[in-house]
Amino acid sequence: MDIQERARRIAELLTPSLAVEGLVPWGIDISSTGHRELVRIFIDVSPEARAARGEAGKAAGVTVDDCASVSRHVGYLLEVEDIMPGPYVLEVSSPGIERRFFTPGQLAGYVGCEVEVTLASPRQGRRTFRGLLTGADGESFTMTADPGPRQTAVDFAWSEVKKARLVHRFPDETGDPGPEHPHGRSEVTP
């Protein structure tokens, strides 16, 4: 079983038990760390659970107790189902405020937010684009890259993306995230 198939199988096994707790798998990343594999599982509060929590629950997310509980459960699942072929390290966490996007469907809820996209192959001599996500539809999305006088609308197919993540901006003391961009200053690396 290859890495993608193992990640898919873990998500499939984990989804029903997470749903009972009001959680969903956000993404699973399996990578090699020396002689062991590193299994990172990101969990988030389900939209239904978030809605049930009301206004007060909008800021509430995944807790340390949620991560510990899921970690124990996944450890058992991985052993019983024999998904990992050798030694591994397991990490369970929330996606965080600079969450990585694992599927194109996850982008739709973040239209209007700043994102950073790294492409598998360079486009116009660069791999990294940063700017406002302006649309997400199926397997493609659009962003306004390089906010400011050089801004450009760029369309991407999800198949081109090596990694995509949300960019979080902390406001300054006045509450202003910065003059150069609606969500703060942005720097683009070629």
C-alpha positions as CSV (number, residue, x, y, z in Angstrom):
1,M,0.0,0.0,0.0
2,D,1.5,3.3,-1.0
3,I,1.5,6.5,1.1
4,Q,-1.6,8.0,-0.5
5,E,-3.5,4.8,-0.1
6,R,-2.5,4.5,3.6
7,A,-3.6,8.1,4.2
8,R,-6.9,7.5,2.5
9,R,-7.4,4.3,4.5
10,I,-6.6,6.0,7.8
11,A,-9.1,8.8,7.0
12,E,-11.7,6.2,6.1
13,L,-11.3,4.3,9.4
14,L,-11.1,7.5,11.5
15,T,-14.0,9.5,10.1
16,P,-16.9,7.7,11.8
17,S,-15.4,7.9,15.3
18,L,-14.4,11.5,14.8
19,A,-18.0,12.3,13.7
20,V,-19.3,11.1,17.1
21,E,-17.1,13.7,18.8
22,G,-18.1,16.5,16.4
23,L,-14.7,16.4,14.6
24,V,-13.6,15.7,11.0
25,P,-10.2,14.7,9.6
26,W,-8.7,17.9,7.9
27,G,-5.7,16.1,6.4
28,I,-3.2,13.3,6.8
29,D,0.4,13.7,6.0
30,I,2.8,10.7,6.0
31,S,6.5,11.3,5.5
32,S,9.8,9.6,6.2
33,T,11.9,10.6,9.2
34,G,15.1,8.4,9.1
35,H,14.2,4.8,9.9
36,R,10.6,5.6,10.8
37,E,7.6,7.2,9.1
38,L,5.9,10.3,10.6
39,V,2.1,10.1,10.5
40,R,0.6,13.6,11.0
41,I,-3.2,13.7,11.4
42,F,-4.9,17.1,11.4
43,I,-8.4,17.2,12.9
44,D,-10.9,20.0,13.0
45,V,-14.4,20.8,14.5
46,S,-17.1,19.7,12.0
47,P,-19.3,22.5,10.5
48,E,-22.3,20.9,12.2
49,A,-20.6,20.9,15.7
50,R,-19.4,24.5,15.1
51,A,-23.0,25.6,14.2
52,A,-24.4,23.8,17.3
53,R,-21.9,25.6,19.5
54,G,-23.3,29.0,18.3
55,E,-21.5,32.3,18.5
56,A,-19.4,31.3,21.5
57,G,-18.2,28.2,19.6
58,K,-16.9,30.0,16.6
59,A,-13.6,30.7,18.2
60,A,-13.5,27.3,19.9
61,G,-11.6,24.7,18.0
62,V,-9.9,21.4,18.6
63,T,-8.7,20.9,22.2
64,V,-5.6,19.1,23.6
65,D,-8.0,16.5,25.0
66,D,-9.5,15.9,21.5
67,C,-6.0,15.4,20.1
68,A,-5.0,13.0,22.9
69,S,-8.2,11.0,22.5
70,V,-7.8,10.7,18.7
71,S,-4.2,9.8,19.1
72,R,-5.0,6.8,21.3
73,H,-7.8,5.7,19.0
74,V,-5.6,6.1,15.9
75,G,-2.8,4.2,17.5
76,Y,-5.1,1.2,18.1
77,L,-6.5,1.4,14.6
78,L,-3.0,1.5,13.0
79,E,-2.0,-1.6,14.9
80,V,-5.2,-3.6,14.4
81,E,-5.5,-2.8,10.7
82,D,-1.8,-3.2,10.1
83,I,-1.7,0.0,7.9
84,M,1.9,1.0,8.7
85,P,4.5,-1.4,7.4
86,G,7.2,-0.5,10.0
87,P,8.0,1.8,12.9
88,Y,6.2,5.1,12.9
89,V,5.7,8.3,15.0
90,L,2.1,9.5,15.3
91,E,1.2,13.2,15.8
92,V,-2.4,14.5,16.1
93,S,-3.2,18.2,16.1
94,S,-5.5,20.9,14.8
95,P,-4.7,22.4,11.4
96,G,-3.8,25.7,13.2
97,I,-4.3,29.3,12.1
98,E,-2.0,28.9,9.1
99,R,-3.7,25.7,8.0
100,R,-2.5,23.7,5.1
101,F,-5.1,22.8,2.5
102,F,-5.2,19.1,1.6
103,T,-8.0,19.1,-0.9
104,P,-9.4,21.7,-3.3
105,G,-12.8,21.6,-1.6
106,Q,-11.3,23.0,1.6
107,L,-10.5,26.3,-0.1
108,A,-14.1,27.3,-0.7
109,G,-14.6,28.4,3.0
110,Y,-11.5,30.7,2.8
111,V,-12.4,32.9,-0.2
112,G,-11.4,36.4,0.7
113,C,-8.5,35.2,2.9
114,E,-4.7,35.4,2.1
115,V,-3.1,32.2,1.0
116,E,0.3,31.0,-0.1
117,V,0.6,28.5,-2.9
118,T,3.7,26.5,-3.9
119,L,3.6,24.8,-7.2
120,A,5.1,21.5,-8.2
121,S,6.6,23.1,-11.3
122,P,7.5,26.7,-11.9
123,R,5.2,29.0,-13.7
124,Q,6.7,32.2,-15.2
125,G,9.9,31.4,-13.4
126,R,8.4,31.1,-9.9
127,R,6.9,28.4,-7.7
128,T,5.5,30.5,-4.8
129,F,2.5,32.8,-5.1
130,R,0.9,34.7,-2.2
131,G,-2.3,36.8,-2.2
132,L,-6.0,36.9,-1.8
133,L,-8.0,33.8,-2.6
134,T,-10.8,35.2,-4.9
135,G,-12.6,32.0,-6.0
136,A,-12.6,28.2,-5.6
137,D,-14.6,25.9,-7.8
138,G,-14.1,22.2,-8.0
139,E,-10.6,21.3,-8.9
140,S,-9.5,24.9,-9.6
141,F,-9.1,28.2,-7.8
142,T,-8.2,31.9,-8.4
143,M,-6.2,34.3,-6.4
144,T,-5.0,37.9,-6.7
145,A,-1.2,37.5,-6.4
146,D,1.2,40.2,-5.4
147,P,-1.2,42.7,-3.8
148,G,-0.4,46.3,-4.6
149,P,0.5,47.9,-7.9
150,R,1.8,44.6,-9.4
151,Q,-1.2,42.5,-8.5
152,T,-2.4,39.9,-11.0
153,A,-5.3,37.5,-11.1
154,V,-3.9,33.9,-11.4
155,D,-5.9,30.7,-12.0
156,F,-4.6,27.4,-10.7
157,A,-5.6,23.8,-11.2
158,W,-5.3,21.8,-7.9
159,S,-3.1,19.3,-9.8
160,E,-0.4,22.0,-10.1
161,V,-0.2,22.6,-6.4
162,K,2.5,21.1,-4.3
163,K,1.4,22.9,-1.1
164,A,-1.2,25.5,-0.2
165,R,-1.8,27.2,3.2
166,L,-3.7,30.0,4.8
167,V,-1.7,33.0,5.8
168,H,-2.6,34.6,9.1
169,R,-2.0,38.2,9.9
170,F,-1.9,39.5,13.4
171,P,-3.2,43.1,13.6
172,D,-0.9,45.8,15.1
173,E,-1.8,47.6,18.3
174,T,-4.4,49.7,16.5
175,G,-6.1,46.6,15.1
176,D,-4.8,47.4,11.5
177,P,-3.3,44.4,9.8
178,G,-1.3,46.6,7.4
179,P,-1.6,49.1,4.6
180,E,-0.3,47.1,1.7
181,H,-3.0,44.4,1.7
182,P,-6.5,43.9,3.2
183,H,-5.1,41.1,5.3
184,G,-1.6,42.6,5.9
185,R,1.7,43.0,4.3
186,S,2.6,40.4,1.7
187,E,6.0,39.3,0.4
188,V,6.4,37.0,-2.5
189,T,9.4,34.8,-3.0
190,P,10.3,33.7,-6.5
